[in-house]
Amino acid sequence: MSEMSSAPSPAAPATADWSRMVADSIAQHGAWHTYLKLVEARGAYPDDLSLRGYTEILRNTIVRDFLGHPKGLHSVAKLTAEFLSNFDRFNLNAQEGYLISLIDGRLDLQKLLILSPFDQFTTLFNVAKLVYERAITVPQ
């Protein structure tokens, strides 16, 4: 008969209570701050499916809030003076850069969605991100 080892069994990795942390962060700092923190946390927890789920829920919330203003898809996006005078400060990804190239101050969001090669959700999320970063404005 072999004896069992007296070494302690490995502890399961601690899992974060994302629901509580996300709710607290949204209440204290808002959706964008919380989204950026979740993206940052994905580096530490790359396989955590609940973290990915909360990240997607926040992306949906951000797009829903963005579309919630009175003009909705009939709003016309414009580049900000800050972007035009200091565009190198903005660290744009390829999708954001492409969308910036389409914004001419005449196209409404509905036409921008038609011209964008990205799916509608991705386009709207990136436009909302550009508004958050103050690269563009979308009058309400």
C-alpha positions, 0 to 999 in steps of 0.5 A: 500500500502506498502512503499519500503524500503529506504535501499540501494540495495546490490551491485553486487560483483565486477568481475575482468577483467581477460582478461586484467589482464591475458594479462598484467601478461603474458607480464610482468611475463610469462605463469607460473607466471600467471598460479600460480596467477590464481590458487591462485585467485581461492581461492578468486573467486571459482565460477568465470567461466571466471577465470576457463576458463583463467586457462585452456587456460593457461594450454593449452598454457603451454603444447603447448609451452612445445611441441613446441621445436624441439625434441617434444615427442622424448625428454628424460627427466632426473632428475636434480642434484638439485632434486637428492641432495635436493628432499625434497625441492620439494613439489610434488603431487601424480601425479608428484611423480609418473611421477618422478618415471618413469623418468630414463633418457632413456624413451622419452616423447612418451613412458612416455605418454604410461606408465603414467596412466594419460591422455596425457594432464595431463601427459604433463602438469605435466612434464612441471611443473616439468621442470619449478620447475627444478626437471627434464630437457628435452633437446631441 
